Amino acid sequence: MLRQVAEGVLIHESEFCQSNAVVVQGRAGVLLIDPGVLGSELAALADDLRELGQPVAAGFSTHPHWDHLLWHAQLGPAPRYGTARCAATVRDRLSDPGAKARIAAHLIPPDIAERVPLDLLGLITGLPAETTQLPWDGPGVRIVEHQAHAPGHAALLIEERGVLVAGDMLSDVLIPMLDLNGAADPIEDYLTALRLLEGVAGDADVVVPGHGSIGGADQVRARIDQDRAYVHALRDAGVPSDPRVGPAARDGWEWVAGVHARQLQGLAPRSERDGTPR
């Protein structure tokens, strides 16, 4: 179930949307990033870690979307971190007692809703604002916070291993998905985030997207360039020459074209308000 992608860094890929959970081996246990998604997968992940003799020392959620906030009792009571803004967003969204029921009913696909454990959803601790290094006993992990896709989104650079954990960015199957509901300028937020990732790209030999295939050193900058080209086309209401959209989309990912159409539609009123020609 676990696949090594760099020294001391292993990946578990979920059957749901090719979601990647990342395991980083430390001195007294592992850092577990975005574990998910199905209950059986989380239990199997816990079993695999027990076989390795590696308890979970810390967890991290890259951003406040349900599939990146999951946990399982068998993973233990390790502290689970996120950026301050991510944690605040989670607290706000889960403050209503009916929040989990609404997530199960409206956000999780019906065919897996009963298989996703929500009991420990979102129990994360916000790190102090402007924190740039993850506090744990293992390889140095640099936090690259930005506001693309979701509030308090963070990529993690595992510095001694050359691995960039990108959260929901730099995917070979998903287009950039903008925060059209909460961001004042989602296009610029995304472009700023890509510039931040570009700033650490030279230190990465492996890129791990939240969903999709693992990329090697040649893919890190290529995926940044591809995402930037898509966002520019979206900004200009153009037709992106992007294999993730349209007839070239990978089998099973044809629905991404619908995401693109909704993003175009969602940006149109903003352009009309700002006087941007379409």
C-alpha positions as semicolon CSV with decimal commas, in nm:
position;residue;x (nm);y (nm);z (nm)
1;M;0,000;0,000;0,000
2;L;0,286;0,242;0,081
3;R;0,519;0,336;-0,204
4;Q;0,853;0,507;-0,154
5;V;0,911;0,818;-0,367
6;A;1,227;0,946;-0,193
7;E;1,442;0,841;0,099
8;G;1,216;0,828;0,403
9;V;0,910;0,955;0,212
10;L;0,627;0,718;0,124
11;I;0,292;0,766;-0,049
12;H;-0,045;0,600;-0,013
13;E;-0,283;0,659;-0,304
14;S;-0,656;0,644;-0,232
15;E;-0,908;0,504;-0,475
16;F;-1,095;0,835;-0,440
17;C;-0,971;1,093;-0,691
18;Q;-0,617;0,953;-0,680
19;S;-0,568;1,127;-0,343
20;N;-0,216;1,109;-0,202
21;A;-0,140;1,067;0,167
22;V;0,225;1,139;0,246
23;V;0,432;0,966;0,515
24;V;0,764;1,125;0,619
25;Q;0,982;0,916;0,846
26;G;1,134;1,096;1,145
27;R;1,345;0,994;1,441
28;A;1,063;0,892;1,676
29;G;0,776;0,844;1,433
30;V;0,627;0,974;1,112
31;L;0,469;1,293;0,987
32;L;0,140;1,210;0,814
33;I;0,019;1,467;0,561
34;D;-0,341;1,468;0,430
35;P;-0,435;1,109;0,518
36;G;-0,739;0,972;0,344
37;V;-0,983;0,899;0,219
38;L;-1,187;0,588;0,295
39;G;-1,206;0,440;0,643
40;S;-1,066;0,106;0,527
41;E;-0,771;0,286;0,367
42;L;-0,695;0,483;0,682
43;A;-0,708;0,165;0,892
44;A;-0,479;-0,013;0,645
45;L;-0,240;0,284;0,656
46;A;-0,229;0,256;1,036
47;D;-0,154;-0,117;1,001
48;D;0,129;-0,047;0,757
49;L;0,285;0,204;0,994
50;R;0,265;-0,044;1,282
51;E;0,445;-0,300;1,066
52;L;0,717;-0,043;1,003
53;G;0,740;0,022;1,378
54;Q;0,663;0,386;1,311
55;P;0,393;0,556;1,519
56;V;0,241;0,879;1,396
57;A;0,431;1,165;1,561
58;A;0,245;1,451;1,389
59;G;-0,014;1,519;1,124
60;F;-0,064;1,809;0,885
61;S;-0,357;1,924;0,674
62;T;-0,257;2,129;0,371
63;H;-0,591;2,309;0,350
64;P;-0,945;2,317;0,491
65;H;-1,131;2,088;0,249
66;W;-1,297;1,775;0,388
67;D;-1,077;1,523;0,207
68;H;-0,764;1,680;0,360
69;L;-0,899;1,693;0,717
70;L;-0,958;1,323;0,782
71;W;-0,818;1,100;1,054
72;H;-0,870;0,757;1,208
73;A;-0,856;0,649;1,572
74;Q;-0,599;0,381;1,486
75;L;-0,357;0,654;1,378
76;G;-0,335;0,767;1,740
77;P;-0,359;1,099;1,923
78;A;-0,066;1,280;1,757
79;P;-0,098;1,659;1,718
80;R;-0,248;1,753;1,383
81;Y;-0,135;2,085;1,243
82;G;-0,239;2,334;0,979
83;T;-0,169;2,698;0,917
84;A;-0,339;2,947;1,149
85;R;-0,577;3,056;0,875
86;C;-0,656;2,698;0,775
87;A;-0,738;2,604;1,134
88;A;-0,953;2,913;1,185
89;T;-1,147;2,833;0,868
90;V;-1,204;2,476;0,984
91;R;-1,327;2,590;1,327
92;D;-1,570;2,831;1,163
93;R;-1,704;2,576;0,916
94;L;-1,746;2,301;1,177
95;S;-1,886;2,522;1,453
96;D;-2,244;2,433;1,358
97;P;-2,346;2,093;1,504
98;G;-2,498;2,002;1,168
99;A;-2,184;2,073;0,967
100;K;-2,066;1,713;0,933
101;A;-2,407;1,598;0,818
102;R;-2,410;1,868;0,550
103;I;-2,060;1,771;0,436
104;A;-2,168;1,407;0,407
105;A;-2,485;1,503;0,220
106;H;-2,358;1,771;-0,015
107;L;-1,979;1,751;-0,055
108;I;-1,886;1,385;-0,038
109;P;-1,990;1,179;-0,342
110;P;-2,289;0,961;-0,253
111;D;-2,117;0,638;-0,357
112;I;-1,851;0,675;-0,086
113;A;-2,028;0,887;0,178
114;E;-2,086;0,595;0,415
115;R;-1,722;0,485;0,380
116;V;-1,565;0,817;0,486
117;P;-1,505;0,852;0,862
118;L;-1,600;1,198;0,987
119;D;-1,575;1,147;1,365
120;L;-1,227;1,304;1,384
121;L;-1,273;1,546;1,096
122;G;-1,084;1,873;1,122
123;L;-0,935;1,842;1,470
124;I;-0,628;2,043;1,378
125;T;-0,417;2,292;1,569
126;G;-0,324;2,614;1,397
127;L;0,045;2,696;1,397
128;P;0,137;3,054;1,487
129;A;0,093;3,291;1,194
130;E;0,400;3,323;0,971
131;T;0,542;2,988;1,087
132;T;0,778;2,862;0,817
133;Q;0,910;2,539;0,971
134;L;0,698;2,249;1,092
135;P;0,768;2,166;1,459
136;W;0,851;1,797;1,468
137;D;1,144;1,559;1,526
138;G;1,233;1,473;1,170
139;P;1,366;1,614;0,842
140;G;1,319;1,989;0,806
141;V;0,979;2,073;0,655
142;R;0,937;2,423;0,515
143;I;0,583;2,562;0,509
144;V;0,495;2,765;0,200
145;E;0,163;2,930;0,281
146;H;-0,055;3,098;0,020
147;Q;-0,422;3,168;-0,048
148;A;-0,479;2,981;-0,375
149;H;-0,760;2,723;-0,385
150;A;-0,852;2,762;-0,016
151;P;-0,778;2,987;0,282
152;G;-0,449;2,910;0,454
153;H;-0,341;2,658;0,191
154;A;0,016;2,536;0,242
155;A;0,265;2,343;0,036
156;L;0,536;2,159;0,230
157;L;0,895;2,126;0,113
158;I;1,067;1,830;0,280
159;E;1,403;1,995;0,250
160;E;1,643;1,708;0,316
161;R;1,451;1,476;0,086
162;G;1,382;1,711;-0,206
163;V;1,006;1,648;-0,198
164;L;0,746;1,918;-0,259
165;V;0,403;1,825;-0,121
166;A;0,183;2,063;-0,319
167;G;-0,162;2,017;-0,167
168;D;-0,430;2,070;-0,431
169;M;-0,195;2,221;-0,689
170;L;0,046;2,098;-0,957
171;S;-0,170;1,800;-1,057
172;D;-0,148;1,616;-1,386
173;V;-0,522;1,542;-1,379
174;L;-0,685;1,840;-1,204
175;I;-0,681;2,194;-1,338
176;P;-0,618;2,481;-1,095
177;M;-0,937;2,516;-0,891
178;L;-0,982;2,872;-0,771
179;D;-1,143;2,989;-0,448
180;L;-1,434;3,167;-0,614
181;N;-1,643;3,185;-0,297
182;G;-1,408;3,339;-0,043
183;A;-1,129;3,520;-0,228
184;A;-1,144;3,884;-0,338
185;D;-0,904;3,818;-0,627
186;P;-0,881;3,442;-0,688
187;I;-0,681;3,481;-1,011
188;E;-0,406;3,687;-0,849
189;D;-0,409;3,462;-0,541
190;Y;-0,336;3,167;-0,765
191;L;-0,065;3,339;-0,964
192;T;0,101;3,454;-0,641
193;A;0,095;3,097;-0,510
194;L;0,258;2,969;-0,828
195;R;0,535;3,227;-0,788
196;L;0,591;3,106;-0,432
197;L;0,612;2,745;-0,549
198;E;0,847;2,852;-0,826
199;G;1,072;2,995;-0,555
200;V;1,124;2,650;-0,400
201;A;1,108;2,444;-0,720
202;G;1,484;2,434;-0,750
203;D;1,503;2,243;-0,421
204;A;1,253;1,976;-0,527
205;D;1,329;1,654;-0,710
206;V;0,981;1,511;-0,655
207;V;0,639;1,678;-0,657
208;V;0,340;1,519;-0,484
209;P;0,002;1,670;-0,573
210;G;-0,300;1,622;-0,353
211;H;-0,461;1,433;-0,640
212;G;-0,282;1,278;-0,934
213;S;0,049;1,124;-1,026
214;I;0,382;1,184;-0,856
215;G;0,618;1,391;-1,072
216;G;0,995;1,385;-1,097
217;A;1,239;1,674;-1,109
218;D;1,151;1,750;-1,472
219;Q;0,784;1,784;-1,378
220;V;0,808;2,041;-1,098
221;R;0,857;2,349;-1,315
222;A;0,660;2,197;-1,603
223;R;0,351;2,167;-1,383
224;I;0,395;2,520;-1,250
225;D;0,412;2,648;-1,609
226;Q;0,107;2,442;-1,710
227;D;-0,098;2,570;-1,417
228;R;0,005;2,929;-1,488
229;A;-0,092;2,895;-1,855
230;Y;-0,433;2,764;-1,751
231;V;-0,493;3,048;-1,505
232;H;-0,391;3,305;-1,768
233;A;-0,636;3,148;-2,016
234;L;-0,908;3,149;-1,751
235;R;-0,839;3,514;-1,669
236;D;-0,864;3,606;-2,036
237;A;-1,170;3,387;-2,099
238;G;-0,968;3,199;-2,356
239;V;-0,976;2,835;-2,456
240;P;-0,694;2,662;-2,268
241;S;-0,473;2,424;-2,463
242;D;-0,464;2,200;-2,159
243;P;-0,483;1,820;-2,182
244;R;-0,668;1,808;-1,850
245;V;-0,971;1,976;-2,011
246;G;-1,170;1,847;-2,306
247;P;-1,134;1,534;-2,518
248;A;-0,770;1,480;-2,416
249;A;-0,865;1,438;-2,049
250;R;-0,763;1,110;-1,889
251;D;-1,030;0,841;-1,864
252;G;-1,241;0,895;-1,555
253;W;-1,151;1,264;-1,532
254;E;-1,385;1,399;-1,800
255;W;-1,577;1,585;-1,527
256;V;-1,287;1,830;-1,497
257;A;-1,421;2,005;-1,809
258;G;-1,731;2,088;-1,606
259;V;-1,514;2,243;-1,334
260;H;-1,353;2,462;-1,600
261;A;-1,694;2,571;-1,732
262;R;-1,813;2,661;-1,381
263;Q;-1,499;2,862;-1,316
264;L;-1,548;3,061;-1,636
265;Q;-1,906;3,126;-1,535
266;G;-1,806;3,222;-1,182
267;L;-1,545;3,470;-1,299
268;A;-1,772;3,643;-1,548
269;P;-1,962;3,860;-1,292
270;R;-1,631;3,971;-1,138
271;S;-1,505;4,086;-1,476
272;E;-1,824;4,276;-1,541
273;R;-1,794;4,453;-1,204
274;D;-1,428;4,534;-1,261
275;G;-1,484;4,649;-1,617
276;T;-1,254;4,385;-1,759
277;P;-1,344;4,307;-2,121
278;R;-1,456;3,957;-2,204
